Amino acid sequence: MTGAGFAARAAELDAADPLAPLRDRFVLDGDVTAYFDGNSLGRPLRVTGEALAAFTAHDWGSRLIRSWDEQWVELPTVLGDRLGALLVGAAAGQTLVGDSTSVLLYKLARAAVDGAGGGRDEIVVSDDDFPTDRYLLEGIAAETGRTLRWIPTDPDGGVSVEQVAEAVGPRTALVVLSHVAYRSGYLADAAAITAVVHDAGALVCWDLCHSVGAVPVALDAWGADLAVGCTYKYLGGGPGSPAFAYVAARHHGVLRQPVQGWFGRSDPFAMAAGYVPAEGVRQFLSGTPPVLALVPLRVGLDLYAEAGIGAVRAKSEALTAFAVEIADAAGLEVASPRDPARRGGHVTLRHPDARAIVAELWRRGVVPDFRAPDGIRIGLAPLSTSFAEVASGLGALTRL
Ligand SMILES: *Cc1c(COP(=O)(O)O)cnc(C)c1O
């Protein structure tokens, strides 16, 4: 099919897209004509600015410190429960927001490793996982005298159930894996992998950064132990917005997290002597929650409540399939799974001149991501990306 053919197809796909009207809720001003980085930094919603202004005027400006009692102390778990129910399949009382993904991953992984029984001295991780995950686990291994067992991972794919089965055993304390691989977009079989890890007597921590808000997640149904994820990617939380953590209820009061600040203490405002963990998932909090930084996430979750994650996933699959079709027609190498069932919300193309191509596209208002050494990552945030955008942006790439 030609460029004009794809543009016509895109128009049909947009006309038939039930989520298309939601795109206008986003700030779409500026010189970017095709934004392929909504999986890395989501676009803001138009109401985000209003919500921040209202927060400054009312919750902060008028209610002042009374807002702590009125709503802020509970905010980490109120928003956590909402996110848990809407997007990650977590029953109430197991999800919180606060800290960055890196810090939350440290806290949960350290708790799991410390809590593992004697002889369990290995942490299993993919050698192609997102860098912060690898670095954090290297640090935890060094601190605790554990060893990392690296799963060699195909950069165009991801970690299979069989690979995990081979890597785990009586020495495994914890397995940390990304649900959707940040490079290839590979969607792991989380339910099967969780079962394999449990059969070996170990715990699993899922990194949901590239899946939350693009693909359905079912932490309770999988039987997951722990999970962390970003809110500034698909969820529109804004640059550096706080992350979320999930700890299955059966681990509350059993696992002990390492950053025992006052917000994770039972009755923090008693200011009493000695640390006593709070009840429930609050024991995984540390310091004062980043209340201001959570305002955009609240409105981002409102939009997901309206759209529904099922419809979001359906559009995401259609967007990535369309991108693969255009890439194939142009003879570009696709470095992502071809099976839509094994693919998350982005598609990576491989090209020896990837760095220069991405730089040139950015100059032209087309914004994919460069992934060293030779990847052009096309992130397709389902709520803010149109099929026309895919056709025009990839058209610009193929004409370079
Ligand atoms: C984006 C991302 C992170 C980011 O962690 P921060 O602490 O927010 O910098 C972690 N893990 C994965 C898999 C990611 O994609």
PDBQT file of the ligand as one rigid body, heavy atoms in Angstrom, charges set to zero:
ROOT
HETATM    1  C1  LIG A 501      10.333   4.032  33.047  1.00  0.00    +0.000 C 
HETATM    2  C2  LIG A 501      10.722   2.805  33.799  1.00  0.00    +0.000 A 
HETATM    3  C3  LIG A 501      11.250   2.899  35.098  1.00  0.00    +0.000 A 
HETATM    4  C4  LIG A 501      11.476   4.261  35.674  1.00  0.00    +0.000 C 
HETATM    5  O1  LIG A 501      11.841   4.338  36.986  1.00  0.00    +0.000 OA
HETATM    6  P1  LIG A 501      11.950   5.789  37.639  1.00  0.00    +0.000 P 
HETATM    7  O2  LIG A 501      12.272   5.547  39.034  1.00  0.00    +0.000 OA
HETATM    8  O3  LIG A 501      10.632   6.491  37.410  1.00  0.00    +0.000 OA
HETATM    9  O4  LIG A 501      13.010   6.539  36.923  1.00  0.00    +0.000 OA
HETATM   10  C5  LIG A 501      11.529   1.725  35.772  1.00  0.00    +0.000 A 
HETATM   11  N1  LIG A 501      11.333   0.513  35.182  1.00  0.00    +0.000 NA
HETATM   12  C6  LIG A 501      10.854   0.402  33.923  1.00  0.00    +0.000 A 
HETATM   13  C7  LIG A 501      10.633  -0.944  33.309  1.00  0.00    +0.000 C 
HETATM   14  C8  LIG A 501      10.547   1.546  33.191  1.00  0.00    +0.000 A 
HETATM   15  O5  LIG A 501      10.082   1.453  31.950  1.00  0.00    +0.000 OA
ENDROOT
TORSDOF 0
